[in-house]
Amino acid sequence: MNRLPLISAHGLDDVLAWRPSGSVTVRDFLADAQAVASVLPAGQGVLNLCEDRYHFAVLFAACVLAGKTSLQPASHSGVTLQRLAQEHPGAFGVVDGPFDVADLPCIDFPDLATLPRSPAQEMPMVETDRVVAILFTSGSTGLPQPHAKTWGRLVQNGQAEAVGLVLGGGRTVLVGTVPAQHSYGFESTFLLALHGGCSFWSGKPFYPQDVVDALQAVPRPRMLVTTPFHLSALLASDLEWPALDMCLSATAPLGTELAARAEQRSGAPVREIYGSTESGQLACRRTTDGPMWHLLPGVVLEQENDTTYAREGHVEGRVPLSDIIELQGEGRFLLHGRHADLINIAGKRSSLAYLNHQLCAIDGVLDGAFFLPDSAGEEVEGITRLTAFVVAPGVSADTLQRALRQRIDRVFLPRPLVLVDALPRNSTGKLPRTALLALYQERLGHGRA
């Protein structure tokens, strides 16, 4: 039976994590994980709902040691949690703060200071073909879908990202604004530490000042693992950034202009990761170098009709991708948006991603998104009408419509354009369709869309 170490890129006395109280070695981390494993209740599935990244990491390792499976929903809505409890009988949640558990059987993360523990003397080994985690899609286009991850592939995942980002053996400290349950946060702030030679900050800063404080709390080299949404807010804050060595972005397309501003402000290269929950991360690029993506080691893309498939490397099986991809050879490709984003109105084609980019490029627009109703009742003279929700304090809807007319074809102009205080983005900056649908129904009074 093939087995791989729980942590492959560190010795027992290397630093794995940073907490407000100081650094944590691999040896002490393993002792914490073993102590938590010894007090977990019966039940195979464990919903890891911990907000503190160190608590998440300890609980994940404890589940591995105890032979349990870590369930990691990107959405923590009551509906999602209830569904998971029904689909995984005997599962229970673990939380480390106030949390609406929606009748889910739940326990508090144990107080580590009160648990009997002893320093680890050797590295635990884990069967490569064992399913240790089930990750869930964000629900951007529907209900969250589960995807099982085996230990061997997760180890390869962390190692491939370290090579793709050219981190070397620099012991980079990872500061993430994204939750560890989300596939991007899981890979780029946790697996990259376990198997890529990095260490991680325990917090999950959200507001710009919190991000700055977190970066200041850890030594260099350090990398900010974030999203375009958080990056934009940080740039708008006018705060002085601590020196960075790299910035990593994902979950949404990162504009070249925003990337260039971030590089100028931070003095560090800004890179993007491309992938999905289904496939894991697949490729990376430096945004300011151009649109070309470069596959991570071992990953292969192949096309069949209009669909691109990922396989090999750390990919579990052969996974169809939701994006329109143009292969360029030599492990390179161009990304042209999602199949689901393509729209056809009056015989003219565009994509929601392109329209959103044009909308958000207008002076005074802080955030915005187009929405395409499903209902045929939203047609005018046989033409489907788009809606747009826009955050633009002090700018009128008429002014925005005039600016849009200069940027997009008239058939794609939103009818109506609705001004809002904020868009219902989730913790990774994404806009789930269900959230936009709820906003649509609330503001426009439609029963369905």
C-alpha positions in Angstrom: 0.0 0.0 0.0 1.5 3.4 -1.1 1.7 6.0 1.6 2.9 9.6 1.7 3.7 11.9 4.7 1.1 14.2 6.2 3.6 17.0 5.8 6.2 16.5 3.1 8.1 19.8 2.8 9.1 20.4 6.4 11.2 18.8 9.1 9.6 18.4 12.6 11.3 21.5 13.9 10.5 23.7 11.0 7.9 26.5 11.3 4.5 25.6 9.8 2.2 28.3 11.1 2.2 31.7 12.7 -0.3 32.8 15.3 -0.7 36.0 17.3 1.3 34.2 20.1 4.1 33.4 17.7 5.4 30.6 15.5 4.3 27.0 15.6 6.6 24.1 14.6 5.6 21.0 12.7 6.2 19.0 15.9 3.8 21.1 18.0 1.2 21.2 15.2 1.2 17.4 15.0 0.9 17.2 18.8 -2.2 19.5 18.6 -3.7 17.4 15.8 -3.2 14.2 17.7 -4.7 15.7 20.8 -7.8 16.9 18.9 -8.1 13.5 17.1 -8.3 11.8 20.5 -11.4 13.7 21.6 -13.5 13.8 18.3 -16.9 12.1 18.6 -17.8 9.1 16.6 -18.9 9.8 13.0 -17.1 9.6 9.7 -17.9 13.0 8.2 -16.6 16.2 9.9 -17.8 19.6 8.7 -14.7 21.7 9.2 -16.4 25.1 9.9 -13.4 26.7 11.7 -12.7 30.3 10.8 -9.2 30.4 12.4 -6.9 29.0 9.8 -4.8 27.2 12.4 -7.9 25.6 13.9 -8.9 24.5 10.5 -5.5 23.0 9.8 -5.4 21.2 13.2 -8.9 19.8 12.7 -8.1 18.6 9.1 -5.0 16.8 10.3 -6.9 15.4 13.3 -9.5 14.0 10.9 -6.7 12.4 8.8 -5.2 10.8 11.9 -8.6 9.6 13.2 -9.6 8.1 9.9 -12.4 10.6 9.3 -13.3 12.6 6.2 -13.1 16.4 6.2 -16.3 18.0 4.6 -15.5 21.5 3.4 -18.5 23.4 2.2 -17.6 26.8 0.6 -21.1 28.0 1.5 -22.2 28.0 5.2 -25.8 28.8 4.5 -28.4 26.9 6.6 -29.8 25.2 3.5 -26.3 23.9 2.5 -25.5 22.6 6.0 -28.9 20.9 6.3 -28.4 19.2 3.0 -24.9 18.0 3.9 -26.2 16.6 7.2 -28.9 14.6 5.3 -26.4 13.3 2.7 -23.8 12.3 5.3 -25.6 10.6 8.1 -23.7 10.8 11.4 -21.7 13.8 10.3 -21.1 16.6 12.8 -19.7 20.1 12.6 -16.9 21.7 14.4 -16.9 25.5 15.0 -14.6 27.9 16.7 -16.9 30.9 17.2 -20.6 32.1 17.0 -22.2 30.2 14.2 -25.7 29.4 13.0 -25.5 25.6 12.6 -29.0 25.2 11.3 -29.8 22.1 13.6 -26.6 20.4 12.5 -25.0 18.3 15.3 -22.0 20.4 16.3 -19.2 20.8 18.8 -16.8 23.6 19.7 -13.2 23.4 18.6 -11.4 22.1 21.7 -9.3 24.4 23.9 -5.8 23.3 22.9 -4.3 24.5 26.2 -6.5 22.0 28.2 -5.8 18.9 26.1 -3.2 16.3 27.1 -0.5 16.4 24.5 3.1 15.4 23.8 5.5 16.5 21.1 5.4 14.3 18.0 8.5 12.1 17.4 7.8 11.1 13.8 5.8 12.1 10.7 2.5 10.3 10.2 2.0 8.5 6.9 -1.3 8.4 5.0 -2.5 6.0 2.3 -2.4 7.7 -1.1 -5.7 6.4 -2.4 -7.7 7.3 0.7 -10.4 10.0 0.4 -9.5 12.5 3.1 -11.6 15.5 2.0 -14.8 16.3 0.1 -14.8 19.8 -1.3 -17.9 21.5 -2.6 -18.4 24.0 -5.4 -19.4 27.5 -4.4 -22.9 27.2 -5.9 -22.3 30.1 -8.3 -24.5 28.4 -10.9 -26.6 26.1 -8.8 -26.5 23.9 -5.7 -23.0 23.1 -4.3 -21.7 19.8 -5.7 -19.3 17.5 -3.8 -15.9 16.4 -5.1 -13.9 13.8 -3.3 -10.1 14.3 -2.9 -7.6 11.5 -2.3 -4.4 12.1 -0.2 -2.0 11.3 -3.0 -3.5 13.8 -5.4 -3.6 16.5 -2.6 0.1 16.0 -2.0 0.8 16.4 -5.7 -1.4 19.5 -5.8 0.6 21.4 -3.2 3.9 20.4 -4.7 2.8 21.4 -8.2 1.7 24.9 -7.1 5.0 25.5 -5.4 6.8 24.7 -8.7 4.4 26.7 -10.8 4.8 29.8 -8.7 8.6 29.3 -8.5 8.6 29.5 -4.7 11.7 27.3 -4.4 12.7 26.7 -0.8 12.2 30.2 0.4 9.8 29.3 3.3 7.3 31.9 2.1 4.6 32.9 4.7 1.1 32.8 3.3 -1.4 35.4 4.4 -4.9 34.6 3.0 -8.1 36.7 2.8 -10.0 33.6 1.5 -11.5 30.9 3.7 -9.6 27.6 4.0 -12.8 25.6 3.2 -12.9 27.1 -0.3 -10.8 25.1 -2.8 -8.5 28.1 -3.6 -7.9 28.9 0.0 -7.5 25.2 0.8 -4.8 24.7 -1.9 -3.0 28.0 -1.7 -2.9 28.6 2.1 -2.9 25.0 3.4 -1.7 22.4 0.9 1.0 24.9 -0.2 2.2 24.9 3.4 2.1 21.2 3.9 3.7 20.2 0.6 5.2 23.3 -0.9 7.6 24.4 1.9 5.6 27.4 3.0 4.1 28.4 6.4 0.7 30.2 7.0 -0.8 33.0 9.1 -3.7 31.7 11.3 -6.1 34.6 10.6 -8.4 35.4 7.8 -8.2 39.2 7.4 -11.0 40.8 5.5 -10.9 44.6 5.8 -7.9 46.5 4.4 -6.5 47.4 7.8 -6.8 43.8 8.9 -4.8 42.7 5.8 -2.1 45.2 6.5 -1.9 44.2 10.2 -1.7 40.5 9.3 1.2 41.1 6.8 3.1 43.1 9.4 2.7 40.2 11.9 4.7 37.7 9.8 8.3 37.8 8.5 9.4 37.9 4.9 9.3 36.4 2.4 5.5 36.7 2.4 2.7 36.2 -0.1 -0.8 37.7 0.0 -3.3 35.1 -1.2 -6.4 37.1 -2.1 -9.1 37.9 -4.7 -9.7 40.8 -7.1 -12.5 42.0 -4.8 -10.2 42.2 -1.7 -7.3 43.6 -3.8 -9.4 46.4 -5.2 -10.6 47.3 -1.6 -7.0 47.3 -0.4 -5.9 49.6 -3.2 -8.8 52.0 -2.6 -7.9 52.3 1.1 -4.7 54.4 0.7 -3.1 52.4 3.4 0.7 51.8 3.3 1.4 48.2 2.4 4.1 46.2 4.1 6.7 44.9 1.7 5.4 41.8 -0.2 7.3 39.2 -2.2 4.3 38.0 -4.2 0.6 38.5 -4.5 -1.7 35.7 -5.6 -5.2 36.1 -6.9 -8.1 33.8 -8.0 -11.9 33.3 -7.9 -12.6 35.9 -10.6 -10.7 37.4 -13.6 -8.1 40.0 -12.5 -7.9 43.0 -14.8 -4.4 44.0 -16.1 -4.9 47.6 -14.8 -5.7 46.4 -11.3 -2.8 44.0 -11.3 -0.4 46.7 -12.5 -1.6 49.1 -9.7 -1.1 46.3 -7.2 2.4 45.6 -8.4 3.3 49.3 -8.2 1.9 49.6 -4.7 3.4 46.4 -3.3 6.6 46.1 -5.3 5.9 42.5 -5.8 4.7 40.4 -8.8 1.0 39.6 -9.0 0.1 36.2 -10.2 -3.2 34.4 -10.8 -4.2 30.8 -10.3 -6.7 29.2 -12.6 -8.7 26.1 -11.7 -11.9 24.8 -10.2 -13.2 22.7 -7.3 -13.8 19.9 -9.6 -10.3 19.8 -11.1 -8.2 21.6 -8.5 -5.8 24.3 -9.6 -4.5 23.9 -13.1 -2.4 26.8 -14.3 -0.9 30.2 -13.3 0.3 33.4 -14.9 1.7 36.8 -14.1 -1.2 39.0 -15.1 0.9 41.9 -16.4 2.8 39.6 -18.7 -0.2 39.0 -20.9 -3.2 36.7 -21.3 -1.3 33.4 -21.7 -1.7 30.7 -19.0 0.9 28.1 -18.1 -0.1 24.6 -16.9 1.1 23.4 -13.5 3.5 20.4 -13.7 1.9 17.1 -14.7 -1.4 18.6 -15.8 -2.7 17.8 -19.3 -5.6 19.6 -21.2 -7.3 18.0 -24.2 -10.3 19.1 -26.2 -13.2 17.1 -27.5 -15.7 19.1 -29.5 -16.4 22.3 -27.6 -15.3 20.9 -24.2 -11.9 21.0 -22.6 -10.9 18.3 -20.2 -8.2 18.3 -17.5 -6.4 15.1 -16.5 -3.1 13.7 -15.2 -1.0 15.2 -12.5 -3.0 15.9 -9.3 -6.4 16.0 -11.2 -8.8 13.3 -9.9 -9.8 11.5 -13.2 -10.7 13.3 -16.4 -12.6 16.5 -15.6 -14.7 18.6 -18.0 -14.0 22.3 -17.6 -16.7 25.0 -17.7 -14.6 27.5 -19.5 -13.9 28.2 -23.2 -10.2 27.5 -23.7 -7.9 27.9 -26.7 -4.9 25.5 -26.5 -1.6 27.1 -27.6 0.7 24.1 -27.2 3.7 23.6 -24.9 1.5 23.7 -21.8 0.0 27.1 -22.6 -3.6 28.2 -23.3 -5.8 31.3 -23.6 -9.0 31.6 -21.5 -12.1 33.1 -23.1 -14.6 33.0 -20.3 -17.2 30.5 -19.1 -19.6 28.6 -21.3 -22.4 29.6 -18.9 -21.5 33.3 -19.4 -22.2 33.3 -23.1 -25.3 35.1 -24.1 -27.1 35.6 -27.4 -29.5 38.5 -27.8 -31.1 39.4 -31.1 -28.4 37.3 -32.9 -25.5 39.0 -31.2 -23.2 37.2 -28.9 -21.3 38.4 -25.8 -20.4 37.2 -22.4 -21.4 38.4 -18.9 -17.7 38.6 -18.0 -17.0 41.1 -20.8 -20.1 43.2 -20.0 -19.2 43.2 -16.3 -15.7 44.4 -17.2 -17.0 47.2 -19.3 -19.4 48.3 -16.6 -16.8 48.3 -13.8 -14.4 50.3 -16.0 -16.7 53.3 -15.9 -15.5 56.2 -13.7 -17.3 56.2 -10.4 -18.3 52.5 -10.5 -17.1 50.6 -7.5 -18.7 47.3 -8.3 -21.3 46.0 -10.7 -22.8 42.9 -12.4 -25.1 42.1 -15.2 -27.9 39.5 -14.6 -29.7 37.5 -17.2 -33.2 36.4 -16.1 -34.2 32.9 -17.0 -37.8 33.9 -17.5 -39.1 34.5 -21.0 -41.3 37.1 -19.3 -38.4 39.5 -19.3 -38.6 39.8 -23.1 -39.5 43.1 -24.8 -40.6 42.8 -28.4 -39.2 39.3 -28.4 -35.7 40.4 -27.1 -34.4 39.2 -23.8 -33.4 42.2 -21.6 -30.5 42.2 -19.2 -30.5 43.7 -15.8 -27.5 45.4 -14.2 -26.8 46.0 -10.5 -24.3 48.8 -9.9 -22.5 50.3 -6.9 -21.6 53.9 -7.9 -22.2 56.4 -5.1 -23.0 59.8 -6.5 -23.5 58.7 -10.1 -27.0 58.6 -11.7 -28.4 55.6 -13.6 -28.8 57.8 -16.7 -25.1 58.8 -16.6 -24.1 55.1 -16.3 -26.4 54.2 -19.2 -24.8 56.9 -21.4 -21.3 55.7 -20.5 -22.3 52.1 -21.3 -23.6 53.1 -24.8 -20.1 54.1 -25.6 -18.7 50.7 -24.6 -21.2 47.9 -25.6 -23.7 47.2 -28.3 -27.2 48.6 -27.6 -28.9 45.2 -27.5 -26.9 44.4 -24.3 -27.8 47.6 -22.5 -29.4 46.8 -19.2 -33.2 47.3 -18.8 -33.2 48.2 -16.0 -29.9 49.4 -14.4 -30.4 49.3 -10.6 -28.3 51.3 -8.2 -27.5 49.4 -5.0 -25.3 50.0 -1.9 -23.5 46.7 -2.2 -23.5 43.5 -4.2 -24.2 40.2 -2.2 -20.7 38.8 -2.7 -19.6 35.9 -0.6 -16.4 35.5 1.5 -14.3 34.9 -1.6 -15.7 37.8 -3.6 -17.9 35.7 -5.8 -21.5 36.5 -6.8 -23.5 33.3 -6.6 -26.4 33.3 -9.0 -28.8 32.5 -6.2 -27.7 35.7 -4.4 -28.2 37.8 -7.6 -31.6 36.1 -8.1 -32.7 37.1 -4.6 -31.5 40.7 -5.2 -33.4 40.7 -8.5 -36.6 39.5 -6.9 -36.3 41.9 -4.0 -35.6 45.0 -6.0 -37.7 44.3 -9.1 -40.6 42.4 -7.4 -40.5 39.4 -9.7 -41.7 36.1 -8.4 -39.2 34.1 -10.5 -36.2 34.5 -12.8 
